[in-house]
Structures are given as C-alpha cells and as structure tokens.
Amino acid sequence: MTTDAKAGLLAILRDGGARTRAELVEMTGLARSTVAGRLDVLLSERWIVPQREAVASGGRPATAFAFNPGAKLALSADLGVTHARLAVADLNAAIIAESSAEIAVVQGPRSVLGWVIETASELLSGLGRDLTDLCGVGVGLPGPAEHETGRPVSPPVMPGWNGFDVVRHLHDALGAPVLVDNEVNMMALGEHRATAPAVDQLMFVKHGTGIGGGVITDGQLHRGAQGAAGDIGHVRAASAPDDLVCACGNIGCLEALAGGAVLAGRLRELGENARGARDVARLVRAGHDDAVRLDRQAGRDVGEVLAGLVNFLNPTAIVLGGDLSRAGEHLLAGIRETVYRRSLPLATQHLQIRASGLGERAGVVGGAVMVVENALAGTSLG
C-alpha cells in the first residue's frame, strides 16, 4: 500500500474521533474492501487502534477505529546560543519528556549534537521506549540553515558549524529522518499550532541573546527560497550608529543594537553582573532601573523594524518569545509604542502584540509539529 493511501486515512482520524469502516467508506468514497485493507495495514503498524464498539445501522456491533498518538515518538531539539532543550513528543505533538542544559553553541557541532544523542537515549529509556520508536528528529539552530540540506550557512554566532552535515550526523546516530530549521521558525510553528491555529498571518519574534523572526502566512510557515526568511536581527536599524559592527560583519544590525548579549554588555559597563540575556531578564524582573531602561529602549528599537514589516506583511498577531520576553511588560510596551505609532492605521486596526503562550517550550513544540507533519504526510510512514 502506498504511503499516500495510509496518510489519507490518518488525516481523517487525527481529529481524535473514532470511526467505523462504514463511516470511513462514506467519508472517502473508496470501496469497502479498499478501506478494510488500508485499515488492516494501519492496525498492524499501530498507527490506529480499535477504540469502541458502535451499533451499526443493521443492529450489529461494529468496531470503531481511532488514531493512536503513541504509535511513534518525535524527538525535538531547540539549540540556542547559550542553552539547549530536548523533548520527546507523541504524534499529537504533546511533550511527554524533556531535558535542558546550559550548553553553548560555540562548543561546536560534535559536542552539542553529542549532548542531543546522549540525552535522547536517556529520555527514551525513561519512557520504556527506544530509537526504533522514533518517526523523526527536528532540530532548531540559532542561525541560518538551508532547509533542503539542513546545513548551517555562514552562521554568525556558530563558529565551526558552517556547512556541517547535521542531518547525516544525527541520522547515523539515531536512525530516524532528521529535519533541520532555524530555531525561530520552529518557535513560530509551535506557537501557531498550539496557541493560535485560527490566526493565518503571524509573526514570531525571539528576543534572547540575539534577535530573530519567523513568519506564518496563510497558515503555513514561510521559509523563503533558501530558508532565510524572517531574520529580522540583521535588518539595518534606523537608530543604530554608523560605526556599530554586527557579528555578521555588517553595520547597524538590529541584533547588534538591541540583542540580549549587547544589553548584558552595557549593564556590565555599569558595574552589574550580567553575563547574558537571562541575567538581563533577571535584573528587569527585579526592577533594576538601568536594566528596565535598556529593556524598554530595546523594545522601541525592535518596534522600529517591526513597524515596517507590519506595513509590508499586515499580520494579525506579533508574538514575542525568548528570554527577554519573559522579563515583564517593558519590552512589549516599547514594541507596542513604536509599532502602533509608526505603522499604518489599517495595518494595526486588529493587530495583537503579545508574549508567547508556550514560553521556553515553543521551539520543541514546533520541532515536534514539524516532525509529525512530515511523518504523517507519508514521507516516513511504514
């Protein structure tokens, strides 16, 4: 049986409802024998399970079948600049086990991916499962990655990663299909599917050590031609000085002006113990005057770039994630202040600007969604 045939029945059953053979025949228009054969294959592979007895029209009991979210597992890795999170999810993209660690991406691909491989085995073992249960692995990187190959391309904050074959490295170790994307694309996908599925036009902005963006258009993740869409951190900021050099080599990038690492550096110059974005967030939550002032101004700087994008893309929602988004309302207030002032009234008429509903989990949820959709589309079924 073709994977498309199996995926077609799974697409119907994924809504959580249980249906009989007769109901599936009516819904698909396929012959009863064809549906029966496809159900037999799905049952043998545990993608579906018998759930209950239903009363058929002729009075005889008929078995109803339901999607089995535990048939396979998805592994999702959100690799940030200074920390990493790994999660195991079921086929509903619900997280059932996870782990995180302070591990810097500058340690290089073999070290960071080694943590992913080792931690994956530990999480699966704790669930009583193993690598054969995986339907795929999703990986989010804190830099540009070519979507078709999964290889990082000249990532500014990832020394040693350029061109590294992440897909092959993880596939050789874990034996499952591997999908690689920018971490903010994964966050956008996770936030959209979990908290705003009815919103067709959404922008996700991560404000942590750096600044990045992901774009949902017409309900789908928009990656662009090579997967570089949404990278707002390297858009020229109007308020940036002409001598401000970014890690990417360009002048005046938003990330070089308002990224969490930059804000931490400014606080260190003022005598504060701030090693990175999380320390900045801690100081903001504590009401530290200089931290609050810098955080609010960073919001205005981000808002300057977003105002132009709001006019261009006209999103329904802008969702803010990352360490600084969890420091309170100051950053959001700065963004709102500028976006509503600088964007066209029609573009902001119904615009919602809010913090992420998933918080730190946005990336791993998005990675799980990406893997599950790939698996159930038929590319890795059976």
N, C-alpha and C positions, 0 to 999 in steps of 0.2 A: 504494500500500500504506500502511496506517495505521502510525503510529509505534509503537503498541502491539504490532502484529504483529512488527515488526523487533526491538523491545526484548525480546519474549518469547524469540526465538531467541538473542539476545545473552546473555540471562540464563543460558541453559543453557551456552553456550560460554565464559563468562567464568571458569570454573574452571580454564582452561588446557589442558583436554583437547581433542584433535581428534576429530571425529565425522563419520561418513559421512551421506549423505542418508537411508539406510535406518535408521540409528540415531536420527536426529532425528525421522523419521516415527514410529518406535516410542515415543520419549520424549514426543512432543507429542500423538500421536493424530490428527494432521492428515493430510489426503490427501497422497500423494506429490507431486502436481502443485502443491499449495499450498506445501509446504516448498521445492520446487525454485524456485518463483517468488520466494519470500522470500529464499532464498539468493542468487539472481541479483542482486537489488537490493542486498543487503549486500555482495556481492563488487564490484559496480560502484562502491560508495561506500567500499570498502576497510575496512569495519568488520570483515570477516573475510578470511582468505587461505587458499588451498589449502596444506596443510602436508605431506601424505604420501600415498602410495598404500597402500590397505589391501586385503586379499584378501576379497572378498565371499563370501557363502555358496555362490554358484554357481560359484566359482572365478575369476571375472573381477575384475580390479583395480578398486577404487572409490576415488574421491578423498575424503579426509577434510578437514574444514574446521576452522580454529581462529580464535579471537578475535585480532584484530590490535591490540595495545595502542598501536602507533604511528600508528594511523589519524588520531587527533586529539590535540591537546595541551590541557592545563588550565593556566591561569595562576592563581597563588595568592599573595595579598599579606597578610602579617601586619604590621599597623601598630601599633606600640606607642607609649607616651608619648614615649620619647626615641630610639627607633630603629625601623627598618623592615627587613623581609626579603621578597624577592620570589622565587618559584620557578616553574619550568616543570616539569610532570609529564606522564607518559604516562597512558593510560587504566587502568593498574593503580595509579594514584596514586603511582608511583615518581618521585622527584625526579631530573631529568636535567640541570638547570642552575639556578643560583640566584645571587642577589646580595643584599648587605645594606648598609645605610648608617646613619650617625648622623644622623637627621633627626627633629626634634621635631614632635609633632603640633600644637603651638601655632603652628606656621608657617602653619597654615590648610589647608583642603581643596585649593585650587588648586595650592599649592606641593607638598604631599605627594603628591597624586594625579598631579601633573605628573611627579614622580620615578618613580612606578609606570609611567606611559605610556612615558616615555623609556627606562627600564630594560627594560621588556617588549620593545620593539623591538630593543634591543641583544642580549638573551638569545636571542630567536628568530633573529636574524640569525646569531648564533654557531652555532646548530644547523642552519643552512641552511633554516630554515622562515620563515613569515611569518604575519601576522594571520589569514589565511584558514584556517590550520590550527587555530585555537583553537575549542574547543567550549564554552568558558565561562571566566569570571573569578570567583574567590572572593576576598572582601575581609573581613578581620577588623579591627574597630575597637576601641580601648581605652575603650569607653564604651557606654551603652545605645543600641541601634539597633532600630527597628521592623522586624521580619523581613519583613513583607509588602512594605514600600516601600523598605527599605534606608536610610531617612533616620535620622540620629542624632537622639535626643530628649533635649534638655537635658543633654548630656554634661558632667560636672563639670570634666574636665581637657582639654576640647577646644574652646577658645574659637573662635568663628567657624564651627563645624561644625553647629550646631543647625539641623535641617531641610534641610541641604544635600542635593541630589539626587545622591548618589554613583553610583547606578545609571545615570542618564542621562549624567552627565559621562563615565564610563568607557565606556559603550556607544557614545557618539558618537565617541570616540577610537579604540576597539579593535574595534568592530563585532561583539562577541560578547555572549551573555547574561551578566548580572552578578548575582551573589548576594552579599549583604552580611549579616554577622552580627557579634556580639560576638567579640572575638579569643579569649576563653577558651572559648566554645562550640566554636570551630574547634579549639582545642587538645584539648579533651575528645574530640571526634570523631576527630581524628588519633591520639591515644593509644589510644583504644578499638580502632579498626580495625587499627592497626599492631602493638600490643603486648599487647592483652587482648581479642581478639574473642570469647572464650568467657565473659567477665565481663558479665553482663546489667545489673548495678547498680554504677555507678562514679561517683565524684565527682572532678572535676579542680579543683585549686586553683592559681591562678597567684599567686606572691608575688614581685613585682618592685617597680617604682615604686609601684604600687598593689596592691590585692588583689582578686581576682575568682574566680568559680567557674563551672564548667559541670557539668551533670548528665546522665548516661546512665541511663535507666530502661527496663527490659525490652529492652535492646539498642539503644534509639533515643535520639537527642539530645532532651532535654526543654527546650523553649524557653519554655513558658508561653503565656498568652493573647496577649501582645504581643511576646514575645521577651525579657522581662526576668528570666526565671528564673535562679537561681544567683548573683545578685550579692551575695555574702556581704560584700564590702568595706563595704557601707553598712548592715549589721546593727549594732545597738547592742551594743557590747562591755561586759560587766558591770564590768570593771576600769577602764573609761575615766572620767576625771574629768568632773564635770558642766559644766565650762567649756571642754571640748575641742570646738572647732568644726571640722567637716569641710568640704572644698571644695564638697561638695554642699549645704551650708547647714544640715545637721542637726548634732545634738550627739552626741558619743561614738561615732562610727562606727569600726569595726574598722580601716579604712584610715587614719584619722586617728591611730590609736593605734599601729599596728604596720606600716604600709606602708614600703617601702624608702626613699621620699623623706623620711619622718619620721625613720627611723633615721639617714639620712645627715645630717640637720639636727642631731640630737643629737650625732653624732660631730664635726661642725664646732664645736659649742659646747665640745667637749672639746679643740679645737685640731687636729683631724685634717683632712686634705684629702679630703673625701668629698662629691662633687657629686651623687651619686645612688646607686641600688641596686647598680650594678655595682662602685662603689668600696667599698660596704659589704661586698659579697661578697669583694672582693679582700682587704680587711683581715681578714675572718673566716678566709679560707684561710691568711693569713699568721700566724694565731694571736694577733692583736691582742686583748688582754684585754677592753677595753670593747666592741669590735665583737662578740666572741663572746658576751659577757654580754647585749648588746642583742638579738642574733640568737636566743639561746635563749629569752629572755623573749617575743620576738615570736612564737615557736613556741607558747608557752603561751597567749598571747592569742588566736592563731588557733585553737588547740585548744579554747578555751572556747566559741567559736561553733560549731566543727565538732562538738563533743560533742552539742549539741542537735540538730544536723542528722543525726547518726548515729542517734540515737534515733528521729527522725522518718522518715528515708528508709531506714535499715538497708542501706547499701551494702555490697558485697563488697570494694571497694577504694577508697581515697583516694589519688590520685596528685598529687604536688606538682611544679609547674613554675615557670618564671620565674627571674630572675637569682639570687635568694637561695636557691633550691632547689639551685643548683649550687655552693654555698659549703661543702658538707660536711654532716655529720650533726647539727649543733647545732639547726637549725631543725626538722628532722624529729623529733629527740629531744624537743624541747619540745612539739610537737604530739602525739606518741605518749603522752607523760607525762600530758597533760591528758585526751585523748580516752579512753584506757583507764581513767583514774581516774573520769571524770565520766559516761561513757555506761553504759547497761545492759549487764550481762554477756552477755545473749543477743545484743545488737546487735554486740558486739565479739568474739564467740566465734570467728569465722573472718575477721575484718576484717584486711585488709592495708593498711598505710600505707607508701608508698614514693615514691621520686623518679621523675620521668618517664624513660622509656626512650628517648624521642625528643629530649629536651633542647630546644635552640633551634629545632629543625625541627618541633615538634609543631603549631604553628599553620599552617605552609604545607602540611604533610601533610594536616591536617584540611580546609583550604580546597580542596585538590585532590580529596579524597574527596567533599566536598560538590558540587563542580562535576561530577565524573564521574558520581555517582549521579543528579544532575539530568539530565545529557545522556543517559545510558543508560536512564533511565526513559521516555524518549521525548519529553520536553518540548522538547528542542532537537535531536533527531535529524533527519537528512535535510535 
